Amino acid sequence: MVAEGLAPRNYPLFSAWDYVVFAIMLCISAGIGIFYAFKGGGQKSTKEFLLAGRSMSITPVAMSLLASFMSAITVLGTPSEVYTYGTMFWMFWITYMIMVMVSAHFYLPVFFDLGVTSAYEYLERRFSPGIRRLGSFTFICQMVMYMGIVLYAPSLALQAVTGLNVWVAVISLGVVCTFYTTIGGMKAVMWTDTFQVCVMLAGFLAVIIQGSINEGGFAEIWRIAERGERVEFFNFDPDPRVRHSTWSVLIGGLFTWVAIFGVNQSQVQRYLSVEKKSRAQIALYLNGFGLVVIVTLASMCGLVMYARYYDCDPITAGFIQTSDQMMPFTVMETLSYLPGIPGLFVSSVFAGALSTMSSGLNSLSAVTLEDFVKPYKKNLTEAQYTIITKVLVAIYGGLMVLMAWVSSYLGSVLQAALSIFGMIGGPLLGLFTLGMFFPWANTIGAYAGMLVGFVMTFWVGIGAQVWKPIVPRPPVSIAGCERLNETLANVTTSAVSMATELFRSTTEAVSDVPERPPLAELYNVSYLYYSLIAVLSVLIVGLIVSFITGAQDPAELDPRLISPFFDIVCCCCPGSCLRKLHCGVRHDEQDLWDKRDQEKAAEAEHDDKERLELAEQQNGGIENGDMKLHNEVKANYSVKVNDDDALTVL
């Protein structure tokens, strides 16, 4: 509801041209899926469907890595974050570059050398099948929940300001995404991600260019932002309760993003879609550059919005209800005179949603097949596994739309659900880190550490939803808003002064905040530290329990299960020194373990051939096409061994 005394803002809703642009984006995405469904005979094997036959080039892999978690929430949320709190979030570009180096050289080589399809297969090799299924189940729960929110939240935000029906958007996007992911596999996902990243960038640029023209150039926008206390790049306050400080962004943010780009199934699956380890690392570095571009453009959009509304805050004035509606509100006010441009922006928002959802669907099908179907259904043919994979994508697509419907009844819990998604990633990162960096950790320690990690993060995270942190906020004003008539000027001026003072220091008037117990201060810790808290909890508890119950003998471990941390960090040390740093892990026996895997693959191929011959006798023969598929079993079971040197950490 518009504040008393202020004139309502009238702006046009979606036009026919906007719907045309939006429809074209959906048709191109679906068309890419259809193309790869039939190119080269279609997606006939799980290796082709889930890993693109390990034949992808660097560019689409890098773009897909970028698009997977740069969702619609990023397109809508980052600009509103900068508008509301300032440019501290922009400093994540440094975190992204550190994260890329850590992920590329300490986590990626382990998955790549093992040649796994499911990242959680590592957990079985390192610990036990139970740990693997626990990790897989956790991933499935968080991704289904997250994808539903990614689908619903932007649809709701856009409905309020564009008039685009929320369920038209939800159903059309859900159907299109499920369709092209089901028939096109990983290749379709990656190439649609590439197209959708371009659409996202075009949407950002349209807002920045038009906003700069309207406000007299970006230099003027910067001056307005400085006057409004929105420009802040360094805050060295060590208090962990500071929402965004240099420490929380660089340290807490590093653990948050490594949990996504280092061990998340959606990203690991993309690393394994290229032929060589060095190519996967290059793709990850290019992705880091893309992340810097995305966060820079999104932050610039936030400054453009502030320059336009610095003296007439739309939320305080009552023109919109939430900060997520700031970007679409700005677009409709500034760009609606250009036919199709609002449609381009809406396309960029939903392109972000599509890229996240398609990546999630493909990774969910991979995890379910590898971790829950194959262990119990070992006698199925490759063609049957591929059909099951496609059916799983369709099922998860339906669950995604269903979760979007459930989200419509959650109200304010939506933000809590997004926080829970971050809290789940921390314990999983801790579990992988425990296995890769500490060869003494055993299965009991992994269970105990995982449990304590979840307890700690959920305790702090849920507590923060009960006792909301009081976050200082730079001032906003409605002094420049258009008034109904001049006779209300004095009354309105008084109301404006009160509103400006109200929002000058905090989001709530201090007098309205109920008395907080001392324990509530714990819940004030920045959300960026959730992953760090989880990782430390898993490592400390996991190691203590491992040593109490009998530590793992490092000499008995497959050396490929341990991260090559010291080989990279201490690459100039003599061999005798490195052997001591390996803590008993026999890295010089890696070739022996590779040979063992090759022998197992040969045995699996032999058993499969015998099974095919038996089926041939029972069924009177099988088609040549199916025989060709089953002769690929060796490729599916064999471990990809790369002797490519890792990229030098710059």
Secondary structure, 3 states (H helix, E strand, C coil): CCCCCECCCCCCCCCHHHHHHHHHHHHHHHHHHHHHHHHHHCCCCHHHHHHHHHCCCHHHHHHHHHHHHCCHHHHHHHHHHHHHHCHHHHHHHHHHHHHHHHHHHHHHHHHHHHCCCCCCHHHHHHCCHHHHHHHHHHHHHHHHHHHHHHHHHHHHHHHHHHCCCHHHHHHHHHHHHHHHHHHHHHHHHHHHHHHHHHHHHHHHHHHHHHHHHHHCCHHHHHHHHHHCCCCCCCCCCCCCCCCCCHHHHHHHHHHHHHHHHCCCHHHHHHHCCCCCHHHHHHHHHHHHHHHHHHHHHHHHHHHHHHHHHCCCCHHHHCCCCCHHHHHHHHHHHHCCCCCCHHHHHHHHHHHHHHHHHHHHHHHHHHHHHHHHHCCCCCCCCHHHHHHHHHHHHHHHHHHHHHHHHHHCCCCCHHHHHHHHHHHHHHHHHHHHHHHHHCCCCCHHHHHHHHHHHHHHHHHHHHHHHHCCCCCECCCCCCCCCCECCHHHHHHHHHHHHHHHHHHHHECCCHHHCCCCCHHHHHHHCCHHHHHHHHHHHHHHHHHHHHHHHCCCCHHHCCHHHCCCHHHHHCCCCCHHHHHHHCCCCCHHHHHHHHHHHHHHHHHHHHHHHHHHHHHHHHHCCCCHHHHHHHCCHHHHHCCCCCCCCCCCCC
